[in-house]
Amino acid sequence: MTETTISLHMIKMEALLPLLCLLVLMYPYPSSSLPMCTSLRAPVIAKEALAFCPYKGRVCCDSTKDSQLQMQFEAMNISLPDCASAVKSILCATCDQFSANLFRVESQIPLLCNSQDSSLSKQSSTSFCTNVWDKCQNISIRNSPFAPSLKGAAGLPNNASSTLTDLWQSQTDFCAAFGDNDDDESTRYCFDGGPVQLNSTPTPLPPEGLCLERLGDKGYINMAAHPDGSDRAFFSDLPGKIWLATIPTHGSGEPLGVDESTPFVDLTDQVKYDTVFGLMGIAFHPNFTENGRFFASFNCDKEKSTTCSGRCGCNSDVGCDPSKIATSGGADHPCQYHNVVAEYTVNGTSSEPPAKATKGKPAEVRRILTIGLPFTNNHGGQILFGPEDGYLYIMLGDGGGKNDPFMLAQNKKSLLGKIMRVDVDTIPKEADDDLNLWGNYSIPPDNPYSEDKELSPEIWALGLRNPWRCTFDSQRPSYFLCTDVGQDHYEEIDVITKGGNYGWSIYEGHLPVQKNISDSNSSDVIFPAMGYNHYDVNKKEGSAAITGGSFYRSTTDPCMYGSYLYADLYATALWAAAETPTNSGNFTSTSIPFGCGRGSPLECNSVPNTNLAALGYIYSFGEDNKKDVYILASTGVYRVVQPSRCNYTCAKEKGTSPVQTPPSSSSSSSSLEFISSLILVLLTGYMLKDSNNKTKDDDALEAGISNLDCGIENKTTEHIVAISPFEYSVIDKAKVFIPYLQWQAHLKHLLPVEIPSGLKLKGKKWTAHFVPTEN
């Protein structure tokens, strides 16, 4: 054993337990720089100005919460005005539009600025924590929010009065508990006594252009990277076939490796296909490599398929009468066509494990959802698994009709015009029967329904017309963007948050649609983060429809890094959007050219008399496991390549082959990495010795860890528990060596590193299970 290992081995486990529990409590709300409340909802403009807390514009409090904070403050009976002012500001911090970034989970006190750092995340040039101590240390506060009970201690009786010096031995202890003590920069903010102020950051120069190479000649509409982290990806077309393809390396000159004659699975006999119907979405379970589960979203025809049956989205529960709907689009009656989400499997197709499967079974394993469509347009259909929570997100349009005639997108009981969020891993319970669910799934406990019983329990967000391609930013999973197809005037991109209302059909973008709508119905609308008017694209024909969209996180084109890319279906316009200022949720979009790069594996043509690549129609965007971005168009599959191949200037581009690891990210990753690494060292330092040399201390360690009480369940003495940011990992004690970078890999959503062989990401919250290996 090394000297360090011996030293760690001699540490008493019981001495480490409080530190480990404290480190667990230090984990923040899900990583986010986006304006967001501690409820994980978007801030809104209050219907009434706050009377007590000095926050204006978009806030995280309504008048009721404001009154509750005032009552709490007045009950504290603070005699010194300077102390009272500081405490009031701390209580009101929960109203800040960035409050999710100010508070630790389950803490009533924001992180108080406690350094001289004046960087973005440390707005204050003084220590606000020290100021609070100086002003309040000897001032009596009833029901003090600074009681140690908030840090896990016994706490004080109700209505007890105390000073800070009664509760804490020194200013150092106080600020160690409530201060922001990170020395590095972070997207986490600290509270300096007032609203969070973002540092002004100059708008970055837009990329000169997007350079493309053509890898395939088929018009796919969906792409999903293989969950095994390899250079493979799944592609699907509208008629209903899915293919497994190999992605060629940059500079190889090879096209997409796919055999069109041998699809991964053929669902065409289940799919209603024409220009607006078909196989709309595919998603592979996060644990696909072990369980072999995958999902498809498609349309079916009730008149031609015996399995195409379900409730009509137009029904009496939502105030909609199907008999009053005229037939359209070839339908003989309303709700002849349905949206379906179904589960399939690769299990049983070969003796190989699911990760190596090259075929899927076309027979349904389970019907997740079926809903009848009142009209034949606006039905969405994309499906995605959340990168952090593991839940399935289902995007549904408003069901069609001019101006959403039954206001279904705003109806809290209708699933149409919504983003659904469901649990496909948990079998519905009998108690779920009372929820009147639309399919075979369970409801995540933190869905907005838990706070608003008027909502259908499946709903995550509402007020959408026809969401066509949503994406999570792989670098910042709280950034969930959806493009929503407009009707007559405006195409929009929305930043989706819990319970958000995106306005349709009260508004189309920022433009009013429905007249005589009361302020109470529209005051909580979240307007688009970006978008464009139809005739900004084409003066004669206008826009066809918006197509989203992907955050660019590859360094193949370093000048594009961090931009959100989106386009118009007509393929005459493509935009790169930069967030300005950084972490604000505000975006500045720039229309950029897109051309064919030299050395394209397949011939890449240009639109006559232009340098624009002839894409035809842009159906969708995709991303592979190396974060390279793809455009799925009617003329084929295109990959973004080095800008120099199109003679676009990018000062950041190097003369070497592109590195597929993104540049070092913000320090939110670093601080989280530090905590994770420290926990790992404390818990696995003992494991670096020969497992045969077991000592008495090993038995004590085993018992101590099995009794570790940080709210972690299912502990056993057969495994060592290593705490991760979201759940826990179990590591077999025998013959284990955990390299530092391998531990980093469980932070895949923050640190985009290659996943080592033997590491399997599993469960709803990226819990990492390490496979024992010989060292």
N, C-alpha and C positions, 0 to 999 in steps of 0.2 A: 504494500500500500504506500501511496505517497504521503509525505509529511502532512499535506493539507487534508488528505482523507483521514489520517489518524486523528488530526485535530478535530475535524468534524465528528468523527466517530465517538470522541470522548465527551461531546457536548450532551448535557442532560436534555432528553426530549421534552420534558415538561417545561423547561425554560424556553423552548422554541414555540410552544403552542400559542401563547398570547400574541406573539409576533406574527405567526402564520394567520391567525384569525383576523388580526388587524389588517394584514396585507389583502386578505380576501375582501374585507369591507372597503378597502381603498379603491377597488375597481369601480370605474365610473359607469354612468349610463352608457348604452351602446354608443360607440365612437361616433361623434357627430360634431361638425362645425356649423351645420345648418341651423338657422333660427328654429328653435324647437323648445317646447315646454317640457317640464318634468313628467308630464303625462304622455310624452312622445307625440303630442298633437302639435299642429302648426299654430303659432300665435295668430290672433285675429284682432280686427279693429273692434274695440268694445262698443256695445250699443249705447252705453252711457259712459261719459268721462269718469275716470276713477277719482273719487273724492279724497281718498286718504293717501294712496301711494302715488308718487310723482312720475308715473309712466304714461306716455302718450303714443298714439299710432298703434302699431300691432303689439299686442300685449298678451300675457298668459293668465290674466285675471279678468273676471267680470265684476260687476258691481257687488254681487253677493260675496265673492271672495275678498274683495276690497274691504267690505264692512266687517267681515270676520277677522281680518288682519288688524283692523282698527280696534276692535273689541279686545283682541288678544294683547295688543300693545297697551291699551289703557289699563287693563287689569294688572299689568306689571308694576304700575305705580312707581315709575322711575323719577327720582327727585331732581337730578342734575340735568339741565337741558342738553349739554354736550353729549352726555352718555345716552340720553333718550333719543337724540337725533341719530346717533350711530346705530342703536338697536332698531329703530324704526326702519332705517335704510336696509338693514340686514333682513328684517321680516319681509320687506317689500321686494327683495331680490327675486322672490318666486314669481313676480309679475314680469320680469325681464324676458324679452323675446328669445334670449339665449339661455334661459334658466336651466335647460337640460345639461348645458355645459358648465354651469356654475355649481351644481349640487352633486354630491356623491349619492349613490343609491340609498334611499331611506334616511337621509340626513335632513334635518330641519334648518341647517346652517349652510350657507354657500361657502365655497372655498375662499377664505379671506386672503387677499394679497399679502405676502409675507416676505418680499424680497425687493431689491433695488432694480430688478430686471425690468426694463421698459419695452420688452419685445411685444409682439402681437398678443400673446397670451397673458402677459403681465402688464395690464394697462397702466397700473399705478407706478409712479416713480418713488413712492414711499411705501412703508409697510402699514397697510390699513389695519392689519391684525394687531400690531404694536399700538397703534392709535386707539383702538377699541380697549385694549388692556389699560392704557394710561388713563383713559377717560372714565372707565367703568370699574376698575379693580376694587374700589372701596365703596361702590354704590349698591345699595340693596335693590334686588330685582325679584319680584314675586314670580314663581313658576318660570325660572330662568331657562331660556333656550340653550344656555351654555352648560347645563348640568352634565356631569360625566355619564349619566344614563344614556345619553345620545351616542356615547362611545362604547357602550356595552357594560357599564358599571351599574350599581344598584339603583342609583337615582335618588330623587328627593320626594318627600310626601307632597301631595297636592296642596297648592296655595302656600307652600313654604317660601320664605324669602331668604335670599343668599347673595353674597357678593362674589366676585370672581376669585378673590383671595380665599374665600371659604371653600371653593370648589377646586381650585388649582393651586399648586404650590408656587408657581412662578409664571412670568410671562412666557418663558421658554416652553414650559409644559402646555400652556394654553394654546400657543401658536403651533406647537407640534401637533395638537389635536385638531385645530380648526383652520390652520393656515395652509396655504398652497406652498408646499416645501420643495417642489421640483425645481432643479437648477437648469433644466434644459427647456428649450422652447416646446410648446405643445399647443394643440388645437383646443385644449381645455383652458377655459378662462378662469381668472380669479376675480373676486369682488373687491372693488376699491371704494365702495360707498355710493356709487351711482350706476346708471345704466351702462351696459357694455358698449364700448366705443371701438369699432374696428379701425385699425390703422389704415390710412389711405394707401392703396397700392396702385401704381400706374397700370392702365390698361395695357396688357401685353400686345406687342405687334402681332397682327394676325398672320397665320401661316401663308406663305406665298401661293401654295396650292397643294392639292392632294394627289399624289402619284400612285398609279394603280398598275397591277399586272393581272392578266386574265389567266385563271387556273382551271376553269371549267366552262362548258358551253351550255349547261342546262339551267333552266330558270327555276331554281328552288325558292321557297318562301320562308323556310325555317332552317336554322343552324343551331346545334347544341354541342358544345365541347364534350368529349368523352369524360365521364367522371373519374377515370383512372389517372388523369393528369398527363396522358400521353399525347402524341402528335396525331391523334385520331379525332374525328368529329362526325356527328350525324347530320344529315341533310334530308329535308322532306319537300315534296312538291304538293301542289294543290289537289291533284286527283287522289292522293292517298298513299303514296309509297314513301318509305324511309330507307336511306342508304347509309352505310358506314364507310367513311372515306379516310384515307391517310393524307395528312397535310404535308406537302413537300417543304424541305428546308429552303430558306432564302438563298438565292444564287445557284440553286441546283439546276434550274432550267426545266424542272419536271412539272407536269400538270397535277391536278388533284388526282389522287389514287383511288378511283372508284370504278366498279364494274356495274354499269347501268342495267345489265341483264340479270343481275343477282341482287335484288334489294334486301336490306336487313329484315324488313317486314312489309307485306303488301296488305293494306287495309281498304283497297279500292272498292271492294264489294260492300263495305259498311258505310262508305262516304257518299253523300250527295255532292256532286261536283258540277259547277259551272263557273261563270266569271266571278260570282260573289259568294259561292259556297265551296266547301272543300275541307281538306285537312288544314286547320288553321294554326295549330300549335302542337309542339312536342316538348316533353320535359322528362328528364331522367333523374330518378331518386338520388339524393346525395350519397346514399349508401348502395348505389346500383352495383358496384363491384362485388358486393357480398350478397345482396338480396335479389338482384336481377330485375327490379321493378322499373317500368317506364310507363309514361302516360301520354295520351293523345287527345287533342281537342278537335272535334270535327262536326260537320253538319250532317243530318240525316233527313230522309223524306218519310214521313209517317205513312204515306200511301203505298210506299214500295218496300218498307222494311218492318218486319214484325217486332223488331227490338227497338224501333224508334217510337217510344211512347213516354209521355210524361205530362206534367201539368203545363198548362198554357201560361206564358208570362203575362198575358192579359186576363185577369180574373177579378172576381168581386172583391177579393181581399185588398186589391190595390185600386179599386174604383174604376175598373176597365171592363167594358162589355164587348166580348168578341163579336157578337152579332152586329155591332155597329161599325165593324172594320171592313172596308171593301177589300176584296182580294187583289193581289198585285204580284208581279214577277213570276207569273206562271202558277201560282198557288191556287188550288181550288177553294181553300178556306183558310182563315187565320190559324196560325200555329200548325200548319201542315209540315213546316220545316222546324227542326230543333237544333239547339246547341247541345253537344254531348261532350263530356269528359269521361274517359274510360281508362282503366288500368290494364296493362299487359305485362308479360314476363318473358325472359329468356330461359328460365329454368326448364330443364328437360329437353332442350334443343341439342345438347351435346353433353359429353362427360366432363368437359372443361368447366372451370368455375365461371361465374357470370362475367367477370372482368375480361375473359377471353372469348366470350360468345360473339359469334358473327351473324347469328340469326335470332329473331324474336318470334314468338308464337302470335299468330293473328287472332286467336280467340281471346275474347275479353276475360279477364280475371274478375273484374269488379266494375260495375257502373258507378262512377263517382257522382255525376250530375247529368240530368236531362231537363231542359227547359224549352218550351215552345215559343217560337218567335211570332209576335203579332204581325209583323211585316217582313219583307224579304231583304231589307238592308240594315246596316248598322248593328252587326252582331258580334264584333270583336272576335274573341276566341283564343287569344294567346294565353299560355300557362307558363308559370315560372316557379321554381322553388326559391324561397328566401335564403340568401347566403348565410345569415346568422341564425334565423329561427327554425329553418327546415320546414316551414309550412308551405302549402301550395297556394299560389296567388292565381286567380282566374279572372281574366279581363272580359267583361261583357258590355256590349253596346246597348243603346237604349231601346232596341227592338224595331227601330225604323219609324217611318212616317214623318211628314213635314212638321218641323218645330216640336217634335215629341208630343203629339196631340193629347196624350193622357198623362203628361208630366211624370213619366215613370222614372226618369233619371233623378228626379228630386223626391220621389216617393220612398220613404224609409222602409216600407214593407216589400218593395219590389227589388229583385236582384238585377233588373235591367238598368243599364247606365251606371254600373258599379264595378268596383274591384273587390272580388271576394278573397277571403283568406281562411283556409280550412286545414284541418289536421287529417291527413290520409293515413297516418300511422296508428291511430287509436280507433278501435272499433266503437261505433256509437253505443251509448248506454241507453237503458230503458228510459232514464230520465230525459234523454234527448228527444223523446217522442213529443214532449210538450213544446219543443221548439219549432215543430212543423218544418223540419229540414227538407231540402230539395234533393237529397241524395245520400250516399253512403260515405259519410265523413263525420268528424267531430268538430267542435268549435274550440279554437284556442281560448284559454281563459282570459287573455288580455285583449281580446277583440273589443272594438268600441261599444258593442252591445253590453259589456259589463258595466258601462257607465251611462248608457242611453238605451233604455229598454224599448224605446220606440223603433229602434233599428232592428232589421232582421239580423240574427246573430252572425251570419256569414259575412256581412258587409265590413270592409276595411275602409273604403272611400266611395264617395258618390258624386253625382253631377257630371258624368262623362257622356259624350255622344257616341263615339266609336273609337275606343283606345286601340291604336294600331302600332304596336311594338313598344314595350316598356323594358327598362333595364335598371339593374342595380349597378352602381359604381363599384368595381372590384376593390378600389382603394379605400372607399368610404361607403360602406353598405347602407348607411342611413340615407344616402342620396339615391332615391328611387324615382326615376323620371319616366313619364309616359307621354307619348305624342297622342293627341286627340284630334281626329279628323273633323274639320269644320263643315258647315252646311253651305252657306252662301258667301261668307265674307272672310273668315279668319281661321287659320290653322295654328294650333297651339301645342306647347310643351308645358306640362305641369309637373311640379315637384310634389310627389305623393307622400302624404303623411297620414297618420292614424286619424280616422274620422273626418278627413278633409272633404269639403264640399267644393267642387271645381266649377260650379255655376250653371252648366247646361241643364235645362233649356231656358233659364232666366237670362243667361248671357251666352253669346258666342264669342269666346275670347273676352275682350273688354266691352263688347258691344251688346246693348240690351236687345233681347229677343221677345220675351213675353211682356206685354203691357199689363198695367194694373196689378203688379206684384208688390206686395207690401214690403216695407223695409225689414220686417221681422223675418221674412223668407229669404232675404238676400244679404243680410249684413255679415254673415259668416262666410261668404264666398271667398275662396282663394283664387286670385286671378293668375293667368299664365305667367310662367317665368320668362318665356320667350315665345316667338311665333312670327307669323307673317300674313299679310293680306293677300288674297287670291291674285289680285292683279299686279302685285309686286313681282310676280313670277312670269306671267305671260299676259301682255296687254290685250291680246285677242281672245284667248281661251280661258285665261285665269289658271288657278292651280287645279291639279287633279285631286290630290290628297297628300297630306304630310306623311312621311315615312320616318320612323325613328328606328333607331338612334343608338349611339354607343359612346361611352366615355373612352377616349383613347388613352390606354395605359401601357402600350408598348413603347420601346425606345427605337424602333426601326425608323420612325420619323420623330426625332426629339423635339422638333419645333411644334409638333402637333400634340405633344404629351399634355394630358389633363383637359384637352378640349372635348366638348360634347359635340358629336357629329350627327347631323340629321339632314334630310333631303326632301325633295318633292317627288312624288310618284312619276311625274313626267320626265325626270332625269335631266332637267335643264337648269336646276339650281341645287346647290349643296352648301351647307353652312357649318362653320366651326364656331362654337360658343365658348367663351372664356368667362370664368366667374370673377366678377370685379365688384368690390374688393374681394380678396380671397376670404373664404369661409362665410360669405354674406348670404348666399343663396340667390344673389343677383347675377344675371348673366348678360354679356354683351356678345351679340352674334354678328358674324361677318360672312358674307357670301364669298366663297372661294372657288377658283377653277379646279377641275379634276382632269388629269390627262393620262395617257398611256405611257408607261415607263418602257425604256429600252430593255430588250431581252425578255419580253413577256413569253412565258411558256406556250401560250396559245395566242394566235393573232389578236391583237387589240386594236380595233378600228376607232377612228375619230369621226365625229359628226362633220359632214361636209362643210367646208369653208370655216371650220373652227379647230381649236386644239382640244376640245372637250372629248373625253372618251364616250363612245357611242354605247351607252348602257341600256338604251331602250326605255324600260320602265324599272324604277328602283322599288323592289318589293320589301326589302328588309335589310338589317345589318346583323352581323354576327361577330363573335369573338372566340378565339381558340384558347387553349391552355397556356400559351405563351403571351397572351393578351394582344396578339395581332388582330386587327379589325378587318372585316370582310364586308363587301357590298354584294347582296344577292339581288341580281337584276334579271330582266327577261333575256338578256343576251349572255348571261353566264355568271360565274363566281369571280369576283375581283378582290385582290388583297392589296392593302396599303403597303407600299414599299418606300425605299429611301427616296427623299425628294430630288436628289441629284440625278436620279434616273430619268426625271422629266425636265432636268435643267432648272428646277426650282431651287432657289437659294435658301439654305438653312445654315446659319453660322454654327449651330450646335452639332451638326452632323460631322462625324469623324470619318476618316478615310479607311477605317477597318470595317470588318463585317459587323452587322448590327448585333448588339448584346440584347438578349431578350429578358433581362432583369431590369425593371423600372428603376429610375434614379432614387437615391435615398429619400424616403418620404419624410413627412413632418415628424416632429418629435413625439407625437402621440404614440407612434409605434415604439419609439425608443423607451419611453417611460414604462409602457406596458410590458415591453420586452424585459426591462430591468427587473420589474416585480416578478414576472414569470420565471426568469432565470434564477432569481434569489430563492424563490420557493423551491424550484427544482433542486438547487444545490443543497438546501437545507434538508430536503427529503430523500435525495438520492446520493448524497455524498457517501453514505454508508455502503452503497451498492457497487462502488468501484473496486471493491476488494474481491478476492476469490470467494465464490459462494460456499465453498467447502469449509472455509475457516470461520465457522459460525461460533460466536461467543455468547456469554451470558448477556452482554450488552445488546446483542441482536434480538434476544427474546424480549428484553425491556423495550427496545425500539419498536418491535412488532406490536407489543401491547399498547405502547404510547400512541402510535399512529392509529391503531384501530379505535382508540378512544378519543381521537381528535374531534373536538366539538366545534365545528364552524357551520353548522346547519347542513352538513353533508350526510346523506343517507347511504344505506347499503354498504357500510364498511365491513370488511372481513379481515381476519388475521392472516389470510392467505395472500394478500396483496398489499403492496405499499400504495398509499393514496397520494397522488400528486395533484395539487389543486390547479385548475386552469381558470381562465377568466369567467367561464360560464357554468361549467359543471365540474366534475372531477374525472381524472383519468386513472385507470388501474394499471399498474406496472408489475409484472411478475418479478419477484425478488431474485430468482435464480438466473445467473448468467446474463445479466443485463448491463449494457453500457449505453448511456444516452448521450450522444454528442450534443454539444451546445446548439448547433444549427438544426439538429433534428427536433429539439424542443421548440425552437423558433417556429417550426413548420405548422404547429397547431394554430399559430396566429396568421394563417394563410390569408385571411381577409384583410389583415393589416400589413403583413410582410410578405410580399409576393415572391417567395422563394420556391425552388423546385422541391416537390414532396419526395423525400427519400423512399426507397423501396422498403416495405415493412411497416410503413405508417399508413393507417387507415382513418380517414375522417369519418366520424360516425355520429348519428344522433342529431337532435334538433339544433344543438348549439355548438357545433364544431368540436365536440369533445374528442380528444385525441386518444386513441388506444394504441400503445406501442407494442409491437410484436417482439418477444424476446429474441435476442441474437447472441451468438457466441462472440466473445471478444478475445 
